[in-house]
Amino acid sequence: MGPPAELFRPLYREGEVLRLLDQRLLPAREVWLTLSKPPEIALAIRDMAVRGAPAIGVAAAYGAAFSMRSGATTPPAERFETARHLLAATRPTAVNLFAALDRMARRFAEIAASDSGEIERALVAEADAIAAEDIEACRRIGRYGAELLAPDSLVMTHCNAGALATAGYGTALGVIRGAVEAGKSIRVLACETRPYLQGARLTAWELARDRIPVEIITDSMGGHFLSGGEVRAVVVGADRIAANGDTANKIGTYSLAVLAKENGVPFYVAAPTTTVDLQCPDGSRIPIEERAGAEVLSFGGHAIGPDGVSARYAAFDVTPARYITSIVTDRGICRPPFLESLARAMASAGKNHRRPD
C-alpha cells in the first residue's frame, strides 16, 4: 500500500501509525514500514530507512507525537522528554531534526496539563502540520528555483534532495520539477553519490518515475562534465546552512562546488528555511556526522574492500559560501551577502533555529 496518488510522499500518517518507505531497499524493492513508537522511528532515522534533512524532521515530529504511548504510569512530561532525547541523538548534522523537536516541545508545553490522550491528539496534529508545511515549502522552492534554470538545460545534482528527502516534492529536485512544470525542457546528470549511492538508487528512481530524463555518472566524473560546457547549473540540497551561507550537504558536494566555480557553472543550494541555522555563525561550527567505516567497505551485503583494511566515512562536507551562487528557500532566492539575505528570509518566515545544547 502506498501514499495518496496525487503527490508522492515517502512518509505519511495513516490513522495511528506512520507509514514510511524504506529507502535502503530502493530501487529493487518498495517496502513500506509501519511505525507507531518513538524507538522505532529513532531506529529508522539512525539506520537511514528515512533520510534527507526535511524528511528526518518530519519523522522525528511523529516520533515525539507518539511519546504518550508507553509508560502509562510515567508522567507525560517525562515520556515526552525521553522520546525527544532519543530522537535528537540519532543524527547530528541535519538541523531540521532539532527544529522539529523544538517545535514539538513548544506545543507540548502549551498542553502539558492535559491528559495523555489529549496531549497525543494535539502533538499528532502538530506533526501533521509540520509535514504539510514542508510540502508547501518545497513547492515554493520549486517555483522560485525554476526561474534560475534556462530552457533546455542539463542540470547536475548530487545525492538525493527530492521527494524522498522531504515530506513530498523535494528541494533540489523540487527546483527541477518546478522548471519542468513551467514548461522547460530539463535533463539531469545524477552523481551516484558514494557510499550509499543515493544518487544512483534514489534520485534516478524518482526522476525516472516522473519521466524526467536522467543519466547517472560516477562521482569522479563531475569535473569532466562541468568542464565540457554542457552543464548549465548544479543544484543540490542541504542538511544545515550556517548564518553566513556555508552549507553542509552530502559528502562530495564541496568538491562539485569548487569544480563548478572553476568552470563558470552556477552552483545553487535549495533548502527550506527550517534548514537554516542562524545560531551557527559559519561552517566550522556545523557538526559533521562520521558513520561506520563498514558502510564504505561493503555494499548490499557484499565486501568491496580487503579484509583488515579500515575506512573512514564522513557523511557530509561543508561548502563555503563563496562557492555558492544562490540559496533557494521557501521565502525566496537568497544571494550574497548571505549573512544579510538569509537573515531576511528567516525573519520573513518567523524562524530562528538553533541546535539545542
C-alpha positions as CSV (number, residue, x, y, z in Angstrom):
1,M,0.0,0.0,0.0
2,G,1.4,3.4,-1.0
3,P,0.7,7.0,-0.2
4,P,-2.0,9.2,-1.8
5,A,-1.7,9.1,-5.6
6,E,-1.9,12.9,-6.1
7,L,1.6,13.5,-4.6
8,F,4.4,11.1,-3.9
9,R,5.1,11.1,-0.2
10,P,7.8,8.9,1.3
11,L,6.3,9.1,4.7
12,Y,2.8,10.0,5.9
13,R,0.4,9.3,8.8
14,E,-2.2,6.7,8.4
15,G,-4.5,6.6,11.4
16,E,-2.4,5.9,14.4
17,V,0.8,4.9,12.6
18,L,3.5,6.4,10.5
19,R,3.9,4.8,7.1
20,L,7.5,5.1,5.8
21,L,9.1,3.9,2.6
22,D,12.3,2.0,3.4
23,Q,14.8,3.9,1.3
24,R,17.5,1.3,1.9
25,L,15.8,-1.2,-0.4
26,L,15.2,1.1,-3.4
27,P,15.2,0.8,-6.3
28,A,14.9,-3.0,-6.2
29,R,12.0,-3.2,-3.7
30,E,9.4,-0.8,-2.5
31,V,8.7,-1.8,1.1
32,W,6.6,0.4,3.5
33,L,7.4,0.3,7.2
34,T,4.6,0.7,9.8
35,L,5.9,2.6,12.8
36,S,4.0,3.5,16.0
37,K,6.5,4.2,18.7
38,P,9.4,6.6,19.2
39,P,12.2,3.9,19.4
40,E,11.0,2.5,16.0
41,I,11.2,5.9,14.4
42,A,14.5,6.7,16.0
43,L,15.9,3.5,14.6
44,A,14.6,4.3,11.1
45,I,16.3,7.6,11.2
46,R,19.6,6.3,12.6
47,D,19.8,3.4,10.1
48,M,18.7,5.6,7.2
49,A,15.4,3.9,6.3
50,V,14.4,7.6,6.2
51,R,17.0,10.2,5.2
52,G,17.1,13.7,3.9
53,A,17.0,16.7,6.3
54,P,13.4,17.7,6.0
55,A,12.1,14.1,6.0
56,I,14.1,13.4,9.1
57,G,12.5,16.4,10.8
58,V,9.0,15.2,9.9
59,A,9.7,11.6,11.1
60,A,11.1,13.0,14.4
61,A,7.9,15.1,14.8
62,Y,5.8,12.0,14.6
63,G,8.2,10.1,16.9
64,A,7.7,12.9,19.5
65,A,3.9,12.8,18.9
66,F,3.8,9.1,19.7
67,S,5.6,9.6,23.0
68,M,2.4,9.1,25.1
69,R,2.1,5.5,24.1
70,S,4.4,3.9,26.6
71,G,4.9,4.1,30.3
72,A,1.3,4.8,31.3
73,T,2.4,5.3,34.9
74,T,5.2,7.7,33.9
75,P,4.3,11.5,33.9
76,P,3.6,12.8,30.4
77,A,6.5,15.3,30.6
78,E,9.0,12.5,31.3
79,R,7.6,10.4,28.5
80,F,7.9,13.3,26.1
81,E,11.4,14.3,27.1
82,T,12.6,10.6,26.9
83,A,11.4,10.4,23.3
84,R,12.7,13.8,22.4
85,H,16.3,13.0,23.6
86,L,16.2,9.6,21.9
87,L,15.2,11.2,18.6
88,A,17.7,14.0,19.0
89,A,20.6,11.6,19.4
90,T,20.0,9.8,16.1
91,R,21.9,12.1,13.6
92,P,23.8,15.3,14.4
93,T,24.1,17.3,11.2
94,A,20.6,18.0,9.9
95,V,19.2,20.9,11.8
96,N,15.6,20.2,10.6
97,L,15.6,17.3,13.2
98,F,16.2,19.7,16.1
99,A,13.9,22.4,14.7
100,A,11.0,19.9,14.5
101,L,11.7,18.6,18.0
102,D,11.9,22.2,19.4
103,R,8.5,23.0,17.8
104,M,7.0,19.8,19.2
105,A,8.4,20.8,22.7
106,R,6.8,24.2,22.5
107,R,3.4,22.6,21.6
108,F,3.8,20.1,24.4
109,A,4.4,22.9,26.9
110,E,1.2,24.5,25.8
111,I,-0.9,21.4,26.6
112,A,1.2,19.7,29.3
113,A,-1.6,19.8,31.9
114,S,-4.0,17.8,29.7
115,D,-4.4,14.0,29.9
116,S,-2.3,11.7,27.8
117,G,-4.9,11.2,25.1
118,E,-5.5,14.9,24.6
119,I,-1.7,15.5,24.5
120,E,-1.2,12.9,21.8
121,R,-4.0,14.3,19.7
122,A,-2.5,17.8,19.9
123,L,1.0,16.5,19.1
124,V,-0.1,14.4,16.2
125,A,-1.9,17.5,14.8
126,E,1.3,19.5,15.1
127,A,3.3,16.8,13.4
128,D,0.7,16.7,10.6
129,A,1.1,20.5,10.3
130,I,4.9,20.2,10.0
131,A,4.6,17.6,7.2
132,A,2.0,19.7,5.3
133,E,4.1,22.9,5.7
134,D,7.2,21.0,4.4
135,I,5.4,20.0,1.2
136,E,4.2,23.6,0.6
137,A,7.7,24.9,1.3
138,C,9.1,22.5,-1.2
139,R,6.6,23.6,-3.8
140,R,7.5,27.3,-3.2
141,I,11.2,26.4,-3.5
142,G,10.4,24.7,-6.9
143,R,8.6,27.8,-8.1
144,Y,11.4,30.2,-7.1
145,G,14.2,27.9,-8.3
146,A,12.6,27.3,-11.7
147,E,13.4,30.9,-12.6
148,L,17.1,30.1,-12.3
149,L,17.1,27.3,-14.9
150,A,17.2,28.2,-18.6
151,P,15.0,26.3,-21.0
152,D,16.6,23.2,-22.4
153,S,19.2,22.8,-19.6
154,L,21.4,20.0,-18.5
155,V,21.5,20.2,-14.7
156,M,23.8,18.3,-12.4
157,T,22.7,17.2,-8.9
158,H,24.4,15.2,-6.1
159,C,22.9,12.8,-3.5
160,N,19.1,12.9,-3.3
161,A,17.2,16.0,-2.5
162,G,13.9,15.0,-3.9
163,A,10.5,13.9,-2.6
164,L,12.3,11.0,-0.8
165,A,14.3,13.5,1.3
166,T,11.2,15.6,2.3
167,A,7.6,15.1,3.1
168,G,7.0,15.3,-0.6
169,Y,8.1,17.1,-3.9
170,G,11.7,17.8,-2.9
171,T,14.2,20.7,-2.7
172,A,16.8,20.4,-5.4
173,L,14.6,18.0,-7.4
174,G,11.8,20.4,-6.5
175,V,13.6,23.1,-8.4
176,I,13.9,20.7,-11.4
177,R,10.2,19.7,-11.1
178,G,9.2,23.3,-10.9
179,A,11.1,24.1,-14.1
180,V,9.5,21.1,-15.9
181,E,6.1,22.2,-14.7
182,A,6.8,25.7,-16.1
183,G,7.3,24.1,-19.5
184,K,11.1,24.0,-19.5
185,S,13.0,21.0,-21.0
186,I,15.3,19.8,-18.3
187,R,17.8,16.9,-18.4
188,V,19.7,15.7,-15.3
189,L,23.1,14.3,-14.6
190,A,22.9,12.5,-11.2
191,C,26.1,11.8,-9.4
192,E,26.0,8.3,-8.0
193,T,27.0,9.6,-4.5
194,R,29.1,7.1,-2.6
195,P,28.9,5.2,-0.4
196,Y,25.2,4.5,-0.3
197,L,24.6,5.6,-3.9
198,Q,21.7,7.8,-3.1
199,G,22.0,9.5,-6.4
200,A,22.1,6.3,-8.4
201,R,19.4,4.5,-6.3
202,L,17.1,7.3,-5.3
203,T,17.4,10.4,-7.4
204,A,17.4,8.4,-10.7
205,W,14.5,6.3,-9.4
206,E,12.5,9.5,-8.6
207,L,13.2,11.2,-11.9
208,A,12.6,8.1,-14.0
209,R,9.3,7.8,-12.1
210,D,8.4,11.3,-13.2
211,R,9.7,10.8,-16.7
212,I,12.3,13.4,-16.4
213,P,15.4,12.4,-18.4
214,V,18.3,11.4,-16.2
215,E,21.7,9.9,-16.6
216,I,23.9,8.6,-13.8
217,I,27.5,9.5,-13.6
218,T,30.2,8.3,-11.1
219,D,31.2,10.9,-8.5
220,S,34.7,11.2,-10.1
221,M,33.1,12.3,-13.5
222,G,31.8,15.6,-12.1
223,G,34.8,17.7,-13.2
224,H,34.9,16.2,-16.6
225,F,31.3,17.1,-17.4
226,L,31.5,20.5,-15.8
227,S,34.5,21.4,-17.9
228,G,32.7,20.4,-21.1
229,G,30.4,23.4,-21.3
230,E,27.2,21.3,-21.5
231,V,26.1,21.5,-17.8
232,R,24.2,24.8,-17.3
233,A,23.8,24.5,-13.5
234,V,24.4,22.4,-10.4
235,V,21.5,22.2,-7.9
236,V,21.9,20.4,-4.5
237,G,20.1,20.2,-1.2
238,A,21.4,20.9,2.3
239,D,21.3,19.5,5.8
240,R,22.4,22.7,7.5
241,I,23.0,26.2,6.3
242,A,25.1,28.5,8.6
243,A,24.2,32.2,9.1
244,N,27.0,33.2,6.6
245,G,25.8,30.7,3.9
246,D,28.3,28.0,4.5
247,T,26.4,24.8,3.7
248,A,26.6,21.2,4.9
249,N,25.4,18.6,2.4
250,K,26.2,15.0,1.4
251,I,29.9,14.2,1.2
252,G,31.3,15.2,-2.2
253,T,29.2,18.4,-2.5
254,Y,32.2,20.7,-1.7
255,S,34.3,19.2,-4.5
256,L,31.5,19.8,-7.0
257,A,31.1,23.4,-5.9
258,V,34.8,24.1,-6.4
259,L,34.7,22.5,-9.8
260,A,31.6,24.4,-10.8
261,K,33.2,27.7,-9.9
262,E,36.4,26.8,-11.7
263,N,34.3,26.2,-14.8
264,G,31.9,29.1,-14.5
265,V,28.8,27.0,-13.8
266,P,26.3,28.4,-11.3
267,F,26.0,26.4,-8.1
268,Y,22.6,26.5,-6.4
269,V,21.6,25.2,-3.0
270,A,17.9,24.5,-2.4
271,A,16.5,24.1,1.1
272,P,13.6,25.3,3.3
273,T,14.1,27.8,6.0
274,T,14.0,25.0,8.5
275,T,17.4,24.0,7.3
276,V,18.9,27.5,8.1
277,D,20.7,27.8,11.5
278,L,21.2,31.4,12.3
279,Q,22.8,30.5,15.6
280,C,25.6,28.7,13.8
281,P,27.9,31.5,12.5
282,D,29.8,29.6,9.9
283,G,30.6,26.1,8.6
284,S,33.3,25.4,11.1
285,R,30.6,25.1,13.8
286,I,28.5,22.6,11.9
287,P,28.8,19.1,13.5
288,I,29.8,16.6,10.8
289,E,28.5,13.0,11.2
290,E,31.0,10.3,10.9
291,R,29.4,6.9,10.2
292,A,30.9,3.5,10.5
293,G,33.6,2.7,8.0
294,A,31.9,-0.6,7.3
295,E,29.4,1.4,5.2
296,V,32.3,2.3,2.8
297,L,33.8,-1.2,2.8
298,S,30.6,-3.0,1.7
299,F,27.5,-2.5,-0.4
300,G,24.4,-4.6,-0.5
301,G,25.9,-7.1,2.0
302,H,29.0,-7.7,-0.3
303,A,32.5,-6.7,0.8
304,I,34.2,-4.3,-1.6
305,G,37.4,-3.8,0.4
306,P,40.1,-6.3,1.5
307,D,40.0,-7.9,5.0
308,G,41.9,-6.0,7.6
309,V,41.7,-2.6,5.8
310,S,39.8,0.2,7.6
311,A,37.8,3.0,6.1
312,R,36.6,6.5,7.1
313,Y,33.1,7.8,6.3
314,A,32.4,11.5,6.8
315,A,28.8,11.6,5.8
316,F,28.8,15.3,5.0
317,D,31.1,18.1,4.0
318,V,30.8,21.9,4.2
319,T,30.7,24.1,1.1
320,P,32.0,27.6,1.9
321,A,29.5,30.3,0.9
322,R,32.0,31.8,-1.6
323,Y,31.3,28.8,-3.9
324,I,27.5,29.2,-3.8
325,T,25.8,31.3,-6.4
326,S,22.4,31.5,-4.7
327,I,20.4,29.7,-2.0
328,V,16.8,29.0,-2.9
329,T,14.5,28.9,0.1
330,D,10.7,28.8,0.5
331,R,10.9,32.5,1.2
332,G,12.7,33.4,-2.0
333,I,16.1,33.4,-3.6
334,C,19.0,34.4,-1.3
335,R,22.0,35.9,-2.9
336,P,25.4,37.1,-1.5
337,P,26.0,38.5,1.0
338,F,24.2,35.6,2.6
339,L,24.6,36.9,6.1
340,E,22.0,39.6,5.2
341,S,19.8,37.7,2.7
342,L,19.4,34.6,4.9
343,A,18.5,36.8,7.9
344,R,15.8,38.5,5.9
345,A,14.4,35.1,4.7
346,M,14.3,33.8,8.3
347,A,12.7,37.0,9.6
348,S,10.0,36.6,6.9
349,A,9.5,33.0,8.0
350,G,9.5,34.0,11.7
351,K,12.2,31.5,12.4
352,N,15.5,31.5,14.3
353,H,16.6,27.9,14.6
354,R,19.4,26.5,16.7
355,R,20.6,23.2,17.8
356,P,19.8,22.5,21.4
357,D,22.8,22.3,23.8
